[in-house]
Amino acid sequence: MSFDIFKVRNQIYGQVVLIEIKFFQEWKREWTKNLLMFVQDKQKIAVKKMLVVYIGTDKLNYEGVEFYPVDEFLAALFKGEIF
């Protein structure tokens, strides 16, 4: 996870990019469960993005969670598109 912390009116807020890594070629819906649970439980933390990186070939979006094949994720990471 990546945290950017900033102060607003003496309150601490953060922005995070949630990243889950999976060693599977086919994506599974249940991979979104932990990420979505974090979003529901958030307290003063804004979730900027939710990503799952896997060894499959399709870039997908399911319930606001972006699924990246590892090669596309690394390319986007080095271009500065993830954070």
PDB file as gemmi writes it, atoms N, CA and C in Angstrom:
CRYST1    1.000    1.000    1.000  90.00  90.00  90.00 P 1                      
ATOM      1  N   MET A   1       0.824  -1.170   0.000  1.00  0.00           N  
ATOM      2  CA  MET A   1       0.000   0.000   0.000  1.00  0.00           C  
ATOM      3  C   MET A   1       0.879   1.248   0.000  1.00  0.00           C  
ATOM      4  N   SER A   2       0.381   2.296  -0.574  1.00  0.00           N  
ATOM      5  CA  SER A   2       1.085   3.571  -0.605  1.00  0.00           C  
ATOM      6  C   SER A   2       0.273   4.580   0.186  1.00  0.00           C  
ATOM      7  N   PHE A   3       0.913   5.286   1.101  1.00  0.00           N  
ATOM      8  CA  PHE A   3       0.223   6.266   1.920  1.00  0.00           C  
ATOM      9  C   PHE A   3       0.738   7.665   1.643  1.00  0.00           C  
ATOM     10  N   ASP A   4      -0.160   8.601   1.368  1.00  0.00           N  
ATOM     11  CA  ASP A   4       0.153  10.021   1.319  1.00  0.00           C  
ATOM     12  C   ASP A   4      -0.628  10.651   2.461  1.00  0.00           C  
ATOM     13  N   ILE A   5       0.068  11.149   3.472  1.00  0.00           N  
ATOM     14  CA  ILE A   5      -0.598  11.703   4.649  1.00  0.00           C  
ATOM     15  C   ILE A   5      -0.567  13.231   4.566  1.00  0.00           C  
ATOM     16  N   PHE A   6      -1.654  13.861   4.913  1.00  0.00           N  
ATOM     17  CA  PHE A   6      -1.701  15.315   4.939  1.00  0.00           C  
ATOM     18  C   PHE A   6      -2.610  15.758   6.075  1.00  0.00           C  
ATOM     19  N   LYS A   7      -2.445  16.996   6.539  1.00  0.00           N  
ATOM     20  CA  LYS A   7      -3.205  17.523   7.661  1.00  0.00           C  
ATOM     21  C   LYS A   7      -4.264  18.511   7.196  1.00  0.00           C  
ATOM     22  N   VAL A   8      -5.478  18.343   7.675  1.00  0.00           N  
ATOM     23  CA  VAL A   8      -6.570  19.261   7.362  1.00  0.00           C  
ATOM     24  C   VAL A   8      -7.315  19.529   8.665  1.00  0.00           C  
ATOM     25  N   ARG A   9      -7.335  20.810   9.080  1.00  0.00           N  
ATOM     26  CA  ARG A   9      -8.050  21.209  10.312  1.00  0.00           C  
ATOM     27  C   ARG A   9      -7.674  20.328  11.504  1.00  0.00           C  
ATOM     28  N   ASN A  10      -6.397  20.105  11.689  1.00  0.00           N  
ATOM     29  CA  ASN A  10      -5.869  19.301  12.799  1.00  0.00           C  
ATOM     30  C   ASN A  10      -6.323  17.844  12.773  1.00  0.00           C  
ATOM     31  N   GLN A  11      -6.801  17.395  11.657  1.00  0.00           N  
ATOM     32  CA  GLN A  11      -7.171  15.995  11.489  1.00  0.00           C  
ATOM     33  C   GLN A  11      -6.194  15.368  10.501  1.00  0.00           C  
ATOM     34  N   ILE A  12      -5.866  14.113  10.693  1.00  0.00           N  
ATOM     35  CA  ILE A  12      -4.974  13.445   9.744  1.00  0.00           C  
ATOM     36  C   ILE A  12      -5.822  12.629   8.780  1.00  0.00           C  
ATOM     37  N   TYR A  13      -5.583  12.859   7.506  1.00  0.00           N  
ATOM     38  CA  TYR A  13      -6.261  12.127   6.455  1.00  0.00           C  
ATOM     39  C   TYR A  13      -5.192  11.494   5.589  1.00  0.00           C  
ATOM     40  N   GLY A  14      -5.506  10.438   4.938  1.00  0.00           N  
ATOM     41  CA  GLY A  14      -4.547   9.797   4.055  1.00  0.00           C  
ATOM     42  C   GLY A  14      -5.204   9.354   2.766  1.00  0.00           C  
ATOM     43  N   GLN A  15      -4.403   9.221   1.753  1.00  0.00           N  
ATOM     44  CA  GLN A  15      -4.848   8.653   0.488  1.00  0.00           C  
ATOM     45  C   GLN A  15      -4.015   7.408   0.259  1.00  0.00           C  
ATOM     46  N   VAL A  16      -4.663   6.334  -0.120  1.00  0.00           N  
ATOM     47  CA  VAL A  16      -3.936   5.092  -0.343  1.00  0.00           C  
ATOM     48  C   VAL A  16      -4.265   4.515  -1.710  1.00  0.00           C  
ATOM     49  N   VAL A  17      -3.316   3.785  -2.237  1.00  0.00           N  
ATOM     50  CA  VAL A  17      -3.529   2.943  -3.404  1.00  0.00           C  
ATOM     51  C   VAL A  17      -3.397   1.520  -2.890  1.00  0.00           C  
ATOM     52  N   LEU A  18      -4.490   0.768  -2.949  1.00  0.00           N  
ATOM     53  CA  LEU A  18      -4.481  -0.610  -2.482  1.00  0.00           C  
ATOM     54  C   LEU A  18      -4.069  -1.526  -3.629  1.00  0.00           C  
ATOM     55  N   ILE A  19      -3.068  -2.363  -3.389  1.00  0.00           N  
ATOM     56  CA  ILE A  19      -2.586  -3.280  -4.420  1.00  0.00           C  
ATOM     57  C   ILE A  19      -2.523  -4.673  -3.840  1.00  0.00           C  
ATOM     58  N   GLU A  20      -3.167  -5.600  -4.510  1.00  0.00           N  
ATOM     59  CA  GLU A  20      -3.107  -7.006  -4.127  1.00  0.00           C  
ATOM     60  C   GLU A  20      -2.462  -7.762  -5.288  1.00  0.00           C  
ATOM     61  N   ILE A  21      -1.527  -8.648  -4.973  1.00  0.00           N  
ATOM     62  CA  ILE A  21      -0.795  -9.414  -5.984  1.00  0.00           C  
ATOM     63  C   ILE A  21      -1.257 -10.866  -5.913  1.00  0.00           C  
ATOM     64  N   LYS A  22      -1.577 -11.438  -7.071  1.00  0.00           N  
ATOM     65  CA  LYS A  22      -2.039 -12.827  -7.142  1.00  0.00           C  
ATOM     66  C   LYS A  22      -1.219 -13.593  -8.179  1.00  0.00           C  
ATOM     67  N   PHE A  23      -0.882 -14.811  -7.852  1.00  0.00           N  
ATOM     68  CA  PHE A  23      -0.124 -15.663  -8.765  1.00  0.00           C  
ATOM     69  C   PHE A  23      -1.083 -16.655  -9.443  1.00  0.00           C  
ATOM     70  N   PHE A  24      -1.991 -16.100 -10.229  1.00  0.00           N  
ATOM     71  CA  PHE A  24      -2.972 -16.889 -10.968  1.00  0.00           C  
ATOM     72  C   PHE A  24      -3.131 -16.299 -12.358  1.00  0.00           C  
ATOM     73  N   GLN A  25      -3.451 -17.143 -13.333  1.00  0.00           N  
ATOM     74  CA  GLN A  25      -3.639 -16.656 -14.701  1.00  0.00           C  
ATOM     75  C   GLN A  25      -5.055 -16.184 -14.966  1.00  0.00           C  
ATOM     76  N   GLU A  26      -6.030 -16.690 -14.237  1.00  0.00           N  
ATOM     77  CA  GLU A  26      -7.411 -16.269 -14.420  1.00  0.00           C  
ATOM     78  C   GLU A  26      -7.862 -15.492 -13.195  1.00  0.00           C  
ATOM     79  N   TRP A  27      -8.535 -14.359 -13.422  1.00  0.00           N  
ATOM     80  CA  TRP A  27      -8.993 -13.539 -12.307  1.00  0.00           C  
ATOM     81  C   TRP A  27     -10.204 -14.162 -11.646  1.00  0.00           C  
ATOM     82  N   LYS A  28     -10.370 -13.842 -10.369  1.00  0.00           N  
ATOM     83  CA  LYS A  28     -11.511 -14.359  -9.612  1.00  0.00           C  
ATOM     84  C   LYS A  28     -12.196 -13.203  -8.907  1.00  0.00           C  
ATOM     85  N   ARG A  29     -13.519 -13.235  -8.928  1.00  0.00           N  
ATOM     86  CA  ARG A  29     -14.319 -12.175  -8.306  1.00  0.00           C  
ATOM     87  C   ARG A  29     -13.998 -11.974  -6.834  1.00  0.00           C  
ATOM     88  N   GLU A  30     -13.740 -13.055  -6.121  1.00  0.00           N  
ATOM     89  CA  GLU A  30     -13.515 -12.955  -4.675  1.00  0.00           C  
ATOM     90  C   GLU A  30     -12.242 -12.184  -4.317  1.00  0.00           C  
ATOM     91  N   TRP A  31     -11.389 -11.924  -5.287  1.00  0.00           N  
ATOM     92  CA  TRP A  31     -10.184 -11.128  -5.023  1.00  0.00           C  
ATOM     93  C   TRP A  31     -10.529  -9.700  -4.635  1.00  0.00           C  
ATOM     94  N   THR A  32     -11.699  -9.244  -5.000  1.00  0.00           N  
ATOM     95  CA  THR A  32     -12.093  -7.868  -4.670  1.00  0.00           C  
ATOM     96  C   THR A  32     -12.574  -7.745  -3.223  1.00  0.00           C  
ATOM     97  N   LYS A  33     -12.876  -8.856  -2.580  1.00  0.00           N  
ATOM     98  CA  LYS A  33     -13.492  -8.850  -1.252  1.00  0.00           C  
ATOM     99  C   LYS A  33     -12.692  -8.043  -0.229  1.00  0.00           C  
ATOM    100  N   ASN A  34     -11.402  -8.323  -0.059  1.00  0.00           N  
ATOM    101  CA  ASN A  34     -10.604  -7.627   0.954  1.00  0.00           C  
ATOM    102  C   ASN A  34     -10.447  -6.151   0.632  1.00  0.00           C  
ATOM    103  N   LEU A  35     -10.270  -5.829  -0.638  1.00  0.00           N  
ATOM    104  CA  LEU A  35     -10.126  -4.428  -1.027  1.00  0.00           C  
ATOM    105  C   LEU A  35     -11.406  -3.649  -0.740  1.00  0.00           C  
ATOM    106  N   LEU A  36     -12.539  -4.226  -1.104  1.00  0.00           N  
ATOM    107  CA  LEU A  36     -13.821  -3.552  -0.876  1.00  0.00           C  
ATOM    108  C   LEU A  36     -14.146  -3.451   0.609  1.00  0.00           C  
ATOM    109  N   MET A  37     -13.737  -4.449   1.405  1.00  0.00           N  
ATOM    110  CA  MET A  37     -13.937  -4.385   2.856  1.00  0.00           C  
ATOM    111  C   MET A  37     -13.138  -3.222   3.449  1.00  0.00           C  
ATOM    112  N   PHE A  38     -11.922  -3.013   2.964  1.00  0.00           N  
ATOM    113  CA  PHE A  38     -11.106  -1.900   3.438  1.00  0.00           C  
ATOM    114  C   PHE A  38     -11.791  -0.570   3.145  1.00  0.00           C  
ATOM    115  N   VAL A  39     -12.358  -0.444   1.965  1.00  0.00           N  
ATOM    116  CA  VAL A  39     -13.044   0.798   1.583  1.00  0.00           C  
ATOM    117  C   VAL A  39     -14.234   1.045   2.505  1.00  0.00           C  
ATOM    118  N   GLN A  40     -14.965   0.004   2.846  1.00  0.00           N  
ATOM    119  CA  GLN A  40     -16.135   0.159   3.711  1.00  0.00           C  
ATOM    120  C   GLN A  40     -15.747   0.513   5.137  1.00  0.00           C  
ATOM    121  N   ASP A  41     -14.573   0.031   5.601  1.00  0.00           N  
ATOM    122  CA  ASP A  41     -14.116   0.275   6.969  1.00  0.00           C  
ATOM    123  C   ASP A  41     -13.248   1.508   7.114  1.00  0.00           C  
ATOM    124  N   LYS A  42     -13.000   2.207   6.032  1.00  0.00           N  
ATOM    125  CA  LYS A  42     -12.054   3.327   6.080  1.00  0.00           C  
ATOM    126  C   LYS A  42     -12.457   4.374   7.115  1.00  0.00           C  
ATOM    127  N   GLN A  43     -11.453   4.903   7.782  1.00  0.00           N  
ATOM    128  CA  GLN A  43     -11.654   5.988   8.720  1.00  0.00           C  
ATOM    129  C   GLN A  43     -10.609   7.043   8.412  1.00  0.00           C  
ATOM    130  N   LYS A  44     -11.054   8.117   7.822  1.00  0.00           N  
ATOM    131  CA  LYS A  44     -10.183   9.240   7.478  1.00  0.00           C  
ATOM    132  C   LYS A  44      -9.103   8.856   6.465  1.00  0.00           C  
ATOM    133  N   ILE A  45      -9.335   7.831   5.706  1.00  0.00           N  
ATOM    134  CA  ILE A  45      -8.396   7.439   4.658  1.00  0.00           C  
ATOM    135  C   ILE A  45      -9.167   7.346   3.350  1.00  0.00           C  
ATOM    136  N   ALA A  46      -8.713   8.080   2.359  1.00  0.00           N  
ATOM    137  CA  ALA A  46      -9.348   8.056   1.044  1.00  0.00           C  
ATOM    138  C   ALA A  46      -8.624   7.047   0.169  1.00  0.00           C  
ATOM    139  N   VAL A  47      -9.372   6.145  -0.419  1.00  0.00           N  
ATOM    140  CA  VAL A  47      -8.784   5.160  -1.320  1.00  0.00           C  
ATOM    141  C   VAL A  47      -8.757   5.756  -2.717  1.00  0.00           C  
ATOM    142  N   LYS A  48      -7.548   5.962  -3.211  1.00  0.00           N  
ATOM    143  CA  LYS A  48      -7.355   6.567  -4.521  1.00  0.00           C  
ATOM    144  C   LYS A  48      -7.605   5.552  -5.632  1.00  0.00           C  
ATOM    145  N   LYS A  49      -7.089   4.343  -5.467  1.00  0.00           N  
ATOM    146  CA  LYS A  49      -7.258   3.262  -6.443  1.00  0.00           C  
ATOM    147  C   LYS A  49      -7.219   1.925  -5.730  1.00  0.00           C  
ATOM    148  N   MET A  50      -7.863   0.933  -6.345  1.00  0.00           N  
ATOM    149  CA  MET A  50      -7.774  -0.452  -5.886  1.00  0.00           C  
ATOM    150  C   MET A  50      -7.319  -1.293  -7.073  1.00  0.00           C  
ATOM    151  N   LEU A  51      -6.220  -1.999  -6.897  1.00  0.00           N  
ATOM    152  CA  LEU A  51      -5.640  -2.774  -7.990  1.00  0.00           C  
ATOM    153  C   LEU A  51      -5.385  -4.208  -7.577  1.00  0.00           C  
ATOM    154  N   VAL A  52      -5.568  -5.107  -8.524  1.00  0.00           N  
ATOM    155  CA  VAL A  52      -5.117  -6.489  -8.382  1.00  0.00           C  
ATOM    156  C   VAL A  52      -4.173  -6.747  -9.544  1.00  0.00           C  
ATOM    157  N   VAL A  53      -2.973  -7.206  -9.219  1.00  0.00           N  
ATOM    158  CA  VAL A  53      -1.984  -7.543 -10.237  1.00  0.00           C  
ATOM    159  C   VAL A  53      -1.925  -9.069 -10.291  1.00  0.00           C  
ATOM    160  N   TYR A  54      -2.044  -9.612 -11.502  1.00  0.00           N  
ATOM    161  CA  TYR A  54      -2.028 -11.062 -11.650  1.00  0.00           C  
ATOM    162  C   TYR A  54      -1.283 -11.437 -12.921  1.00  0.00           C  
ATOM    163  N   ILE A  55      -1.043 -12.724 -13.121  1.00  0.00           N  
ATOM    164  CA  ILE A  55      -0.234 -13.138 -14.274  1.00  0.00           C  
ATOM    165  C   ILE A  55      -1.082 -13.479 -15.499  1.00  0.00           C  
ATOM    166  N   GLY A  56      -2.326 -13.062 -15.499  1.00  0.00           N  
ATOM    167  CA  GLY A  56      -3.200 -13.263 -16.655  1.00  0.00           C  
ATOM    168  C   GLY A  56      -2.895 -12.274 -17.764  1.00  0.00           C  
ATOM    169  N   THR A  57      -3.773 -12.221 -18.747  1.00  0.00           N  
ATOM    170  CA  THR A  57      -3.522 -11.394 -19.927  1.00  0.00           C  
ATOM    171  C   THR A  57      -4.529 -10.257 -20.126  1.00  0.00           C  
ATOM    172  N   ASP A  58      -5.636 -10.275 -19.386  1.00  0.00           N  
ATOM    173  CA  ASP A  58      -6.697  -9.281 -19.597  1.00  0.00           C  
ATOM    174  C   ASP A  58      -6.670  -8.191 -18.540  1.00  0.00           C  
ATOM    175  N   LYS A  59      -6.757  -6.930 -18.990  1.00  0.00           N  
ATOM    176  CA  LYS A  59      -6.927  -5.810 -18.073  1.00  0.00           C  
ATOM    177  C   LYS A  59      -8.429  -5.628 -17.896  1.00  0.00           C  
ATOM    178  N   LEU A  60      -8.888  -5.655 -16.648  1.00  0.00           N  
ATOM    179  CA  LEU A  60     -10.319  -5.630 -16.356  1.00  0.00           C  
ATOM    180  C   LEU A  60     -10.627  -4.614 -15.276  1.00  0.00           C  
ATOM    181  N   ASN A  61     -11.900  -4.295 -15.129  1.00  0.00           N  
ATOM    182  CA  ASN A  61     -12.378  -3.476 -14.032  1.00  0.00           C  
ATOM    183  C   ASN A  61     -13.644  -4.141 -13.514  1.00  0.00           C  
ATOM    184  N   TYR A  62     -13.652  -4.467 -12.224  1.00  0.00           N  
ATOM    185  CA  TYR A  62     -14.804  -5.123 -11.620  1.00  0.00           C  
ATOM    186  C   TYR A  62     -15.082  -4.447 -10.280  1.00  0.00           C  
ATOM    187  N   GLU A  63     -16.252  -3.867 -10.126  1.00  0.00           N  
ATOM    188  CA  GLU A  63     -16.686  -3.188  -8.904  1.00  0.00           C  
ATOM    189  C   GLU A  63     -15.679  -2.125  -8.451  1.00  0.00           C  
ATOM    190  N   GLY A  64     -15.072  -1.420  -9.409  1.00  0.00           N  
ATOM    191  CA  GLY A  64     -14.123  -0.373  -9.076  1.00  0.00           C  
ATOM    192  C   GLY A  64     -12.707  -0.844  -8.817  1.00  0.00           C  
ATOM    193  N   VAL A  65     -12.488  -2.148  -8.919  1.00  0.00           N  
ATOM    194  CA  VAL A  65     -11.150  -2.718  -8.743  1.00  0.00           C  
ATOM    195  C   VAL A  65     -10.570  -2.978 -10.128  1.00  0.00           C  
ATOM    196  N   GLU A  66      -9.370  -2.430 -10.369  1.00  0.00           N  
ATOM    197  CA  GLU A  66      -8.707  -2.621 -11.654  1.00  0.00           C  
ATOM    198  C   GLU A  66      -7.801  -3.854 -11.580  1.00  0.00           C  
ATOM    199  N   PHE A  67      -7.970  -4.750 -12.543  1.00  0.00           N  
ATOM    200  CA  PHE A  67      -7.128  -5.945 -12.644  1.00  0.00           C  
ATOM    201  C   PHE A  67      -6.097  -5.705 -13.731  1.00  0.00           C  
ATOM    202  N   TYR A  68      -4.823  -5.815 -13.367  1.00  0.00           N  
ATOM    203  CA  TYR A  68      -3.727  -5.578 -14.297  1.00  0.00           C  
ATOM    204  C   TYR A  68      -2.914  -6.849 -14.504  1.00  0.00           C  
ATOM    205  N   PRO A  69      -2.654  -7.228 -15.753  1.00  0.00           N  
ATOM    206  CA  PRO A  69      -1.620  -8.233 -15.990  1.00  0.00           C  
ATOM    207  C   PRO A  69      -0.290  -7.638 -15.519  1.00  0.00           C  
ATOM    208  N   VAL A  70       0.574  -8.465 -14.996  1.00  0.00           N  
ATOM    209  CA  VAL A  70       1.797  -7.964 -14.365  1.00  0.00           C  
ATOM    210  C   VAL A  70       2.630  -7.093 -15.309  1.00  0.00           C  
ATOM    211  N   ASP A  71       2.717  -7.449 -16.581  1.00  0.00           N  
ATOM    212  CA  ASP A  71       3.526  -6.652 -17.505  1.00  0.00           C  
ATOM    213  C   ASP A  71       2.917  -5.266 -17.739  1.00  0.00           C  
ATOM    214  N   GLU A  72       1.591  -5.185 -17.839  1.00  0.00           N  
ATOM    215  CA  GLU A  72       0.927  -3.890 -18.004  1.00  0.00           C  
ATOM    216  C   GLU A  72       1.025  -3.050 -16.731  1.00  0.00           C  
ATOM    217  N   PHE A  73       0.957  -3.719 -15.572  1.00  0.00           N  
ATOM    218  CA  PHE A  73       1.105  -3.011 -14.307  1.00  0.00           C  
ATOM    219  C   PHE A  73       2.489  -2.383 -14.199  1.00  0.00           C  
ATOM    220  N   LEU A  74       3.523  -3.150 -14.516  1.00  0.00           N  
ATOM    221  CA  LEU A  74       4.891  -2.624 -14.426  1.00  0.00           C  
ATOM    222  C   LEU A  74       5.111  -1.466 -15.393  1.00  0.00           C  
ATOM    223  N   ALA A  75       4.552  -1.580 -16.593  1.00  0.00           N  
ATOM    224  CA  ALA A  75       4.667  -0.484 -17.571  1.00  0.00           C  
ATOM    225  C   ALA A  75       3.977   0.774 -17.041  1.00  0.00           C  
ATOM    226  N   ALA A  76       2.777   0.628 -16.491  1.00  0.00           N  
ATOM    227  CA  ALA A  76       2.034   1.765 -15.940  1.00  0.00           C  
ATOM    228  C   ALA A  76       2.754   2.332 -14.721  1.00  0.00           C  
ATOM    229  N   LEU A  77       3.331   1.474 -13.906  1.00  0.00           N  
ATOM    230  CA  LEU A  77       4.066   1.911 -12.734  1.00  0.00           C  
ATOM    231  C   LEU A  77       5.246   2.787 -13.117  1.00  0.00           C  
ATOM    232  N   PHE A  78       6.029   2.353 -14.099  1.00  0.00           N  
ATOM    233  CA  PHE A  78       7.197   3.111 -14.509  1.00  0.00           C  
ATOM    234  C   PHE A  78       6.843   4.395 -15.272  1.00  0.00           C  
ATOM    235  N   LYS A  79       5.629   4.456 -15.820  1.00  0.00           N  
ATOM    236  CA  LYS A  79       5.158   5.684 -16.478  1.00  0.00           C  
ATOM    237  C   LYS A  79       4.567   6.670 -15.466  1.00  0.00           C  
ATOM    238  N   GLY A  80       4.442   6.235 -14.208  1.00  0.00           N  
ATOM    239  CA  GLY A  80       3.869   7.095 -13.172  1.00  0.00           C  
ATOM    240  C   GLY A  80       2.360   7.114 -13.172  1.00  0.00           C  
ATOM    241  N   GLU A  81       1.725   6.133 -13.748  1.00  0.00           N  
ATOM    242  CA  GLU A  81       0.259   6.101 -13.847  1.00  0.00           C  
ATOM    243  C   GLU A  81      -0.418   5.425 -12.661  1.00  0.00           C  
ATOM    244  N   ILE A  82       0.339   4.767 -11.808  1.00  0.00           N  
ATOM    245  CA  ILE A  82      -0.257   4.046 -10.671  1.00  0.00           C  
ATOM    246  C   ILE A  82      -0.390   4.958  -9.461  1.00  0.00           C  
ATOM    247  N   PHE A  83       0.666   5.693  -9.152  1.00  0.00           N  
ATOM    248  CA  PHE A  83       0.653   6.579  -7.968  1.00  0.00           C  
ATOM    249  C   PHE A  83       0.539   8.023  -8.380  1.00  0.00           C  
TER     250      PHE A  83                                                      
END                                                                             
